Amino acid sequence: MGAGFDVIVVGLGGMGSAALCHLAERGQRVLGLERFEPGHPHGSSHGLTRIIRLAYFEHPSYVPLLRRAFALWRELERGMAEPLLHVTGGLDVGPVGGVVFDGSLRSCLEHDLPHEILDAPALARRFGAWRPAPNAMAVFQPDAGFLTPERCIAAHLARAGRAGATVRTNEQVLAVESAPGGVRVRTDRGVYEAGQVVLAAGPWMGELAPALRHRVTPERQVLGWFGIDAPLAFAPTAFPVFVLEAEEGAFYGFPEYQVPGFKLGKYHHRFEAVHPDRVPREITAEDEAALRLASARYFPSANGKLASATTCIFTNTVDEHFVIDRAPEMPEVLLVSACSGHGFKFSSVIGEICADLVSADRTSHDIALFRLSRFA
């Protein structure tokens, strides 16, 4: 039997690394278990850049969490040579009456966020890389930008280590079980016990949490970096991160950063439900074509050669809202997933929420939207 801990965190991606950090800094004896190396490309917390935005079309109740997330990211990066959070501004683009434009505007108005409304000609004049559809409308919110996920994870883990956390990598968790006075975690290397477990295993949540087995769906995603004809137009100072709702689907994108190319993704890329251990990693012509639906029409100066591409996994709930709740069959286990492809930006504040719930079984943050009872 391994040494006892107050808390074991399973999965050290965006959510788990932040939870480990906040728990350790509150004096908990905490163990973090990661199946791969932190920042690995097999799950949902990689890809060089991840969007963070304050205007939130998914639901206005996310905005207070985002305000706290922004503050915690700034606190985490303090003293670092390069920031973790890069502000570019953000565009939510789509037709009037659509989910993205209407939802983003609603969150701005409800939470008094600074913003501008741009029609298609104004969008094209302001940001020259865009060729929007004639009926497109945009909400521009100046606080948005991107995070560097691998560096964010490394920063959380470094702080956790300085606060006394134990981290074990390349160790696969096989089961989470009840034990006298707490929980037992079995891995391919040993057995550990703790009073509580934070289960943040991303696309493997359905394998480890019975309550989520039929409620989360891992989905294959592809991100592509396309060659640019006008590099200055896609620089972080000139090209905001964006979400685009169009007749071809819903897309998201980033300025050029660190590697050559305009980074582009498509929500529900090709609607491929997958098992996380059997994700097709080869990028196909069909994958590229799905992304070019947007680059060719809306960003023609960045429709060059596919410079690079990678896969990741979205772990989706039916309503695409998160899960943060106690496991009904084992209340010593806090479930922290699935994040449905839009969770990384929240990981700083969700780490704080995990520490609240583990330490005091309550939090001042509003997480009612993320309860399991909504599925009943």
C-alpha positions in Angstrom: 0.0 0.0 0.0 1.4 3.4 -1.0 1.7 6.2 1.5 -1.5 7.9 2.5 -2.5 11.4 1.1 -5.2 13.9 1.8 -6.1 14.1 -1.9 -5.1 12.3 -5.1 -5.5 14.2 -8.4 -6.0 11.9 -11.3 -5.0 13.6 -14.6 -2.6 16.5 -14.8 -3.8 18.4 -17.9 -5.3 21.8 -17.6 -7.8 21.1 -14.8 -5.8 18.6 -12.8 -2.5 20.6 -12.8 -4.4 23.6 -11.5 -6.3 21.6 -8.9 -3.0 20.1 -7.7 -1.4 23.6 -7.4 -4.3 25.1 -5.4 -4.6 22.1 -3.1 -0.9 22.0 -2.3 -0.8 25.7 -1.6 -3.6 25.2 0.9 -1.5 22.7 2.8 -3.1 19.5 1.6 -0.9 16.4 1.3 -1.6 15.8 -2.4 -0.5 13.3 -5.0 -0.8 14.0 -8.8 -1.0 11.0 -11.2 -0.5 11.5 -14.9 -0.7 8.7 -17.5 1.7 10.4 -19.8 4.2 13.3 -19.6 2.5 16.6 -18.7 1.6 18.6 -21.8 1.3 15.5 -23.8 -0.6 15.4 -27.2 -3.0 12.6 -26.4 -5.8 14.5 -24.7 -7.2 18.0 -24.6 -4.6 20.3 -23.1 -2.0 20.9 -25.9 -1.7 22.7 -29.2 0.5 25.7 -28.4 -2.5 28.2 -28.0 -5.9 28.0 -26.5 -8.5 30.8 -26.7 -9.6 32.7 -23.6 -12.5 35.1 -24.0 -14.7 37.1 -21.6 -17.7 37.5 -23.8 -19.2 34.0 -23.6 -22.0 32.9 -26.0 -22.4 29.5 -24.3 -24.0 31.0 -21.2 -23.7 34.3 -19.4 -23.1 32.6 -16.0 -19.6 31.7 -17.3 -18.5 35.3 -17.3 -17.9 35.7 -13.5 -15.8 32.6 -13.6 -13.8 34.0 -16.5 -13.2 37.2 -14.6 -11.6 35.2 -11.8 -9.8 33.0 -14.3 -8.2 36.0 -15.9 -7.0 37.2 -12.5 -5.5 33.8 -11.6 -3.7 33.5 -14.9 -2.1 36.9 -14.3 -1.1 35.8 -10.8 0.4 32.6 -12.1 2.5 34.3 -14.7 3.8 36.9 -12.4 7.6 37.0 -12.5 7.8 34.9 -15.7 9.9 36.1 -18.6 7.1 35.6 -21.0 3.3 35.8 -20.2 1.0 32.9 -20.3 -1.9 35.0 -21.4 -1.6 37.0 -24.6 -4.3 39.6 -25.2 -5.4 40.0 -28.9 -9.0 41.0 -28.5 -11.7 38.5 -29.6 -14.3 38.3 -32.3 -17.6 36.4 -32.1 -18.9 36.4 -35.6 -22.1 35.1 -37.1 -25.6 36.0 -38.3 -28.1 37.9 -36.2 -30.3 35.3 -34.6 -27.4 32.8 -34.4 -26.0 31.2 -31.3 -22.5 32.9 -31.4 -23.4 36.6 -32.2 -26.6 36.7 -30.1 -25.1 34.8 -27.2 -21.9 36.9 -27.1 -23.8 40.1 -27.2 -26.1 38.9 -24.4 -23.2 38.1 -22.1 -21.6 41.5 -22.8 -24.9 43.4 -22.0 -25.7 41.3 -19.0 -22.2 41.7 -17.4 -21.5 45.2 -18.7 -18.4 44.1 -20.7 -16.7 46.6 -23.0 -17.5 45.6 -26.6 -18.1 46.9 -30.1 -20.6 45.7 -32.8 -19.2 45.4 -36.3 -21.1 44.6 -39.5 -19.4 42.8 -42.3 -17.9 45.8 -44.1 -16.6 47.2 -40.8 -15.1 43.9 -39.8 -13.2 43.6 -43.1 -12.0 47.2 -42.8 -10.8 46.8 -39.2 -9.2 43.4 -39.6 -7.9 43.1 -43.2 -7.4 39.3 -43.1 -11.2 38.8 -42.9 -13.6 38.3 -45.9 -16.8 37.8 -43.9 -20.1 36.7 -45.3 -22.4 39.7 -46.2 -24.8 38.9 -43.4 -22.1 38.5 -40.7 -22.1 40.5 -37.6 -19.3 40.6 -35.0 -19.0 41.3 -31.3 -15.4 42.5 -30.7 -14.4 42.2 -27.0 -10.9 43.7 -26.3 -9.9 41.5 -23.3 -9.8 38.2 -25.2 -6.7 36.4 -26.3 -4.9 33.1 -26.0 -3.1 31.0 -23.4 -0.1 28.8 -24.0 -1.4 25.5 -22.6 1.8 23.5 -22.2 3.4 26.4 -20.4 0.3 26.9 -18.2 0.4 23.3 -17.1 4.2 23.4 -16.4 3.7 26.6 -14.3 0.9 25.1 -12.2 2.9 21.9 -11.6 6.0 23.9 -10.7 4.1 25.8 -8.1 2.5 22.6 -6.8 5.9 21.0 -6.4 7.2 24.0 -4.5 4.3 23.7 -2.2 5.1 20.0 -1.5 2.9 18.1 -4.0 4.1 14.7 -5.1 3.8 14.0 -8.9 4.1 10.7 -10.6 4.0 10.6 -14.4 3.8 7.8 -16.9 1.6 6.0 -14.5 -1.9 4.8 -15.7 -4.8 4.8 -13.2 -6.8 1.6 -13.6 -9.5 2.1 -11.0 -10.8 4.4 -8.3 -12.5 2.5 -5.4 -13.9 3.0 -2.0 -11.6 2.3 0.9 -12.0 2.5 4.7 -12.0 6.2 5.5 -11.6 7.4 1.9 -10.6 6.3 -1.6 -8.2 3.8 -3.1 -6.6 4.4 -6.5 -5.1 1.5 -8.3 -2.5 2.1 -11.1 -0.3 0.0 -13.3 2.5 0.7 -10.7 0.9 0.6 -7.3 -2.0 1.4 -5.0 -2.6 4.7 -3.2 -5.1 5.8 -0.6 -6.4 9.2 0.2 -9.3 10.9 1.9 -10.5 12.3 -1.4 -9.9 12.1 -5.1 -10.2 14.8 -7.8 -10.9 13.0 -11.0 -9.8 15.2 -13.9 -9.0 12.5 -16.5 -10.4 14.3 -19.6 -11.5 11.8 -22.3 -10.9 8.9 -19.9 -13.6 10.1 -17.5 -16.1 7.6 -18.8 -13.6 4.8 -18.2 -13.1 5.7 -14.5 -16.4 7.4 -13.4 -19.5 5.2 -13.6 -21.7 8.3 -13.4 -20.3 9.6 -16.6 -19.9 6.4 -18.6 -22.9 7.1 -20.8 -23.0 10.9 -20.4 -19.7 12.0 -22.0 -18.5 11.4 -25.6 -14.9 11.8 -26.6 -14.7 13.3 -30.1 -11.7 13.6 -32.4 -10.7 17.1 -33.4 -8.1 18.4 -35.8 -6.2 21.7 -35.7 -4.4 23.0 -38.8 -1.8 25.7 -39.4 -2.2 27.1 -43.0 0.4 29.1 -45.0 -0.1 32.9 -45.0 0.4 35.3 -47.9 0.2 38.4 -45.7 2.0 37.6 -42.4 1.5 41.1 -40.9 -2.3 40.7 -41.1 -2.1 37.6 -38.9 0.2 38.9 -36.3 -1.1 38.8 -32.7 -1.2 42.6 -32.7 -3.4 42.7 -35.8 -5.5 39.5 -35.7 -7.9 38.8 -32.8 -8.8 35.2 -31.8 -12.2 34.4 -33.1 -15.2 32.1 -33.1 -17.1 32.0 -36.4 -20.6 30.6 -36.9 -21.1 30.2 -40.7 -23.1 28.1 -43.1 -20.1 25.7 -43.4 -20.1 25.1 -39.7 -18.6 26.7 -36.5 -14.9 27.5 -36.6 -12.3 29.0 -34.2 -8.9 30.5 -35.0 -5.7 32.2 -33.8 -3.1 34.6 -35.0 0.3 33.2 -36.1 2.3 32.4 -32.9 5.6 30.4 -32.4 5.1 28.2 -35.4 4.4 29.3 -39.0 0.8 29.5 -40.1 -2.7 30.6 -39.3 -4.2 28.1 -36.8 -7.8 27.0 -37.5 -10.2 24.5 -36.0 -13.7 23.4 -36.6 -16.1 22.5 -33.8 -17.3 18.9 -34.1 -14.7 18.6 -36.8 -16.1 15.5 -38.6 -18.4 14.3 -35.8 -16.1 11.4 -35.0 -16.9 9.8 -31.6 -13.8 7.9 -30.5 -12.3 5.9 -27.7 -9.4 7.9 -26.2 -7.0 5.0 -26.6 -7.9 4.5 -30.3 -7.9 8.0 -31.8 -6.8 8.1 -35.5 -3.8 10.4 -35.4 -3.1 10.6 -39.1 -4.3 13.8 -40.8 -6.3 13.0 -43.9 -7.4 14.9 -47.0 -10.9 14.9 -45.5 -9.5 16.6 -42.3 -7.8 19.3 -44.4 -10.9 19.8 -46.5 -13.1 20.4 -43.5 -10.8 23.2 -42.3 -10.4 24.7 -45.8 -14.2 25.3 -45.9 -13.4 28.3 -43.7 -9.9 29.3 -44.8 -10.7 29.4 -48.5 -13.8 31.5 -48.1 -13.2 33.7 -45.1 -9.4 34.0 -44.9 -8.2 33.7 -48.5 -4.8 35.2 -47.7 -4.2 32.3 -45.3 -5.3 29.4 -47.5 -1.9 28.2 -48.4 -0.2 24.9 -47.8 -1.1 23.0 -44.7 2.1 23.6 -42.7 1.3 21.4 -39.8 -1.7 19.7 -38.1 -2.5 17.8 -35.0 -5.3 16.0 -33.3 -6.9 16.5 -29.9 -10.0 15.3 -28.1 -13.1 17.1 -27.0 -15.0 15.3 -24.3 -18.6 16.4 -24.8 -21.7 16.4 -22.6 -25.0 16.5 -24.3 -25.5 20.2 -23.4 -21.8 21.0 -23.8 -21.6 22.4 -20.2 -19.0 21.2 -17.8 -19.3 18.7 -15.0 -18.1 19.7 -11.5 -19.8 17.5 -8.9 -19.4 14.7 -6.4 -19.7 11.2 -7.8 -23.1 9.9 -6.6 -21.8 6.4 -5.9 -18.6 7.7 -4.2 -18.9 11.2 -2.8 -15.3 11.2 -1.8 -14.6 11.6 -5.5 -14.9 15.0 -7.1 -15.6 14.8 -10.9 -14.0 17.6 -12.9 -14.9 17.0 -16.5 -16.2 16.9 -19.2 -15.4 20.4 -20.6 -16.8 19.9 -24.1 -13.9 21.6 -25.9 -14.1 25.0 -24.2 -12.7 24.3 -20.7 -9.0 25.1 -20.7 -9.4 28.8 -20.2 -11.2 28.1 -17.0 -8.7 25.7 -15.5 -7.1 28.3 -13.3 -10.4 29.1 -11.5 -11.6 25.5 -11.6 -8.4 24.6 -9.7 -9.5 27.1 -7.1 -13.0 25.6 -7.0 -11.6 22.1 -6.6 -9.6 23.3 -3.6 -12.7 24.9 -2.1 -14.8 21.8 -2.5 -12.1 19.5 -1.2 -11.3 21.7 1.8 -14.7 22.9 2.8 -17.3 21.2 0.5 -18.5 24.5 -0.8 -17.3 27.4 -3.0 -18.3 31.0 -3.4 -18.3 30.5 -7.2 -21.6 29.7 -9.0 -21.2 26.2 -10.3 -24.9 25.3 -10.4 -24.8 24.9 -14.2 -22.3 22.0 -13.8 -24.2 19.7 -11.4 -24.9 16.1 -12.4 -28.5 16.5 -11.4 -29.3 18.4 -14.6 -29.0 15.0 -16.5 -31.7 13.4 -14.4 
